[in-house]
Amino acid sequence: MRLDQEEQSSNVEDRRGARFSPGLATGGIGTLAIVLIGLFFGIDPTVLLQGTSVDTNAPPASTERGADSNDPMKDFVARVLGSTERTWSEIFARNGRTYQPPKLVLFSGGVQSACGFAQTAAGPFYCPEDYKVYIDLDFYRELRDRFQAPGDFAQAYVIAHEVGHHVQNQLGVMKTLQQRQRRSGQAQANALSVRVELQADCFAGVWAHSANEQRKILEEGDIEEGLNAAAQIGDDRIQKRTQGYVVPDSFTHGSAKQRVQWFRRGISQGDINQCDTFSADAAA
């Protein structure tokens, strides 16, 4: 990826090194709200409700801004986030709206969000209650080694996907989903979750298309890296890898085929209106 023209976002909050101690999670959210968070791994969302809380004696979280020559991954994350801010601001403006960018929280080990406490094992996630994206950078090692999805564009896709959930939150998609899930059984609720995840994949593709069209951020092989990452974290591949069999009714993020299909659509079309995963056959 070429990110030289992308300014670093000032919305990165660095909580790495914060200490945690046993206690009760203070988020106070229910299972339905957790489903809306959009965990990247597609694992049991109750990971968020661990009996842990922030150590009030810990030093305050760092909120340093700007370049850090000793922390290239933070620099990378800040530039990708800055790229999403620029792109989505332009898209919203063309549609007569104002984009309010999310905060991105870097953490290590675990983190307290407005949606509850999350451990690193949960993977990156978006909390609609505090409008923040959370990521432990160790996840990128897992993405490369465990999921066989290396590359800087694969890493950028992770951030863009979670930012896609923030876009959904601003557009009212998450509120509508929550209302529909309240009236649904578990299987239907899972199916709705799949559709919101696939739309976030499509939105990630829209960002990549638009940023590349304006500022040529993509290099040879980048799109293949992103598509491979989307495939490797499909629910079917994760279930096959972790339990040896696949249960489609339990999918919450979509199959490898679905995730590739919608990410590819976003990249090729670059049009938010092409990301309607809620139409009758969209998630087939």
N, C-alpha and C positions, 0 to 999 in steps of 0.2 A: 504493500500500500504506500501511496505517496500522501503524507499528511503535512507537508511543509507549509501549505497554504491554509491549513486549518488552525485557527486560534484555539489555545487551551481554554476550556471552560473554567469559569470562576466558581462553578457550583459543585466542586468536588470536596467532600468532607472526609478527612482521613482519621478514622478511629482505630487504626491498627495499633496493637499494643495495649489496648484497654483491657483491664482485668475484670473477671466475673467471679461471682461467688454463689454458692447454693442459695436457693430461695424460690419464690413463686414468680412466674411470668407476670408481668404487669400490663400486657397488651390488652387483655380482656376481650379478645375477639372470639367468635364462634367458628365452627367448621365451615359454614357458608362463606364467611368473609375470607377465610384462608384459601378457599378454592379460587377466589378472584385474584389472588396475588400472582399467580402465573409462575410457579417454580419451574426452573429450567430443566431439572432432571426428570420430572414426572414421578417422583417418589412420594411416599406417604406424607401428606402435608402436615400431619400432627407433629412432625419434627420441629415445627415452629413453636409448639407449646411445651417446651422443656422447662423443668423446674430450676431455672437459673435467672439471676438478675444482675444488673450492673453493680459493681463494687463502688459504693459512693466515695470510697477513699482513693479511688484511682485518679491519676492526673487527668485534667481536661483533655478532650479529644483535640487533635491538631486540625486546624482548618487553614493550613498554609496554602497560598495561591501562587500561581506562576510556575515557571520552569524549575525543575529540580534535576540537575545534572547527575546526581547520585541515585536517582530513582526513575530509570527509563520507563518502567511499566506504568508508573503514575502519570508520567508525561504522555504516554500513549493513550491511556484511558481518558485523560483530560482533553486530548485533541480529538478523539473519536466523539466524546460527549459534545465538545464544541461544534463538531461537524453536524451532529444531529440537531443541535439547537439552531444553527444557521439554516439548515434545510427545512426543518419543520416550521420555523418562523416564516420562511418564504411561502411555504405551502398554505399555512393558515391565512397569511395576509392575502393571498390570491383569492381566498374564499371568504374574505371579509371578517376574519376572526383574528384573535390575538393569542399567540402561543405562549404559555407560561412554562418554562423549562423545569424539569425535575432536578432535585439534588441527587448526586451519586455518592453513596457512602462506601468507602473502603474499610473492610474490617478483617480481623484475623481470629479464627477460632469460633467466635459467636458474636452476635450483635442483638441489641434490643431495638426494636422498631415499634411504631405505633400499632402494628399488627401482631405483636408478640415477640418472643425471643426465638431467634433462628441460629442453628449451628451451621458450620461450614458445609456439612454433609447435605444440607438442603439445596445447595447450589445458589446461583444468583437469583434474586427475586425482586419484584416490585411491590411496594406497599401502597395501596390506594388511599390509605388513611392519612399518611404523612407526605404523599407525593414524592417518594424517594425510591431510587434504585439501590440495591445492596449487592455487593460482590466482594468475596474473598479472592484475592488474586491467585491463591493456590489452586483455585478451580481450573485455571488455564493449564496447569500441569496435568490435572485429571483429564481435561479435554484432549490434550495431546497424547498422553500415554495410555489411559484407560479406554478412551473413546476413539482413539486413532483419528483425531481431527486436528492436526497441527496447522499453524499458519497465522499470520497477523490478521488476515481478513476473517478467519474463523473466530478469532477473539473479538474483533469489532462487531461481528454478527451477534454475539452474545449480548453486548451492550445495546445494540440497535433493537434487538428483540424486546428487551426489558423496557426501553424507551417507547417501543410500540405500545406497550401496555399503558404507559402514561398518556400517550396520544388517545388511546381508547377511553381512558378515564376522563380526559378533557372533552371528548366528544359525547360522553354520556353512555357509552357502550356498557361499561361495567355496572352502572346503576340499573340499566335495563336487564342485564344478565342476572344480577342478584334477584330482581323481582321475579324473573322467569324461573330461576332455580328454586325459589321458595315454593313454587307451585308444582315442582317436578319430583318424580321419584329419582333414585340414585342413578339409574342408567341414563335417564334423560339429562340429569344434571351433568353427568360426565360428558355426554355428547355436546352439551352447550359449552362446557369448558374447552373441549377440543376446538370448537369453532372460534372461540375468542383467542386461543393460542395460535391457530393458523392465521388469523387476521394479524396478529402481532408479527408473525413471520413475514407476511406480505408487506406490512408496513416497514419492516427492516429492509426488505428489498426495494421499496419505494425510496427510502433514504439513500441506499447505495446508488441507485440509478440517478437520482437527482444530483447528489454530490459529485458523482463522476461526470455527469453532463456539464456541470458548472465549473468543476475544478479538477477534473481528471485524477481522481484519487486511486483508481484501480490499475493494477499492473497485471501482466500475464499470469494466469493461474489463480488469481484472487477469487473469481467467481466460483471456480471449481472447489476451492477451499471452503467457501461458504456453503455451497450445496452439499458437500461431504459432511460438514458439521451438522447441517439440518437433518441429514439422513441418519447419522450416527446416534442422534438423541431422539429418534422416533420411539414412541412407546413400545412398538413391537420389538425393536432391536434391544431396547433396554430390558424388557421383560424376558426375552430369550436369553440375554446375557446373564441376568441376575437370578432367574428362577427356572430357566430351561424350557418354558412354554409361554404361550401368548394368550391373553384374555382380552379380546377386543372391547367387550362391554366396560372394562375397567379403564380404558384409555382416557386420559385427561389432556393430552397434548397433541395427539395425532400420530399416525403411523409415519414411518420414514418416507413413504411415497407421498403422503399428504403434505408433509412439511417441506419437502423438496418442491413439490408442485406450487405451493403458495409463495414460497420464498422466490422461486424462479419467476412467477407471475409478477411479483413486485419489482424485481430487477428488470425484467423485459419491458413492462408497461410503464413503470414510473408514475402510475396514476392511482391515487388513493381510492378513487371510485371503482377500481377493478378489484378491490379487496373485500368484496361482500361475501364473506364466508357463511353468512346466515341465511342465504337463499336456499331453497329446498334441496338442491343436489350439490351444493358447494363443497361440502366436506366428504363427498363420496370417494 
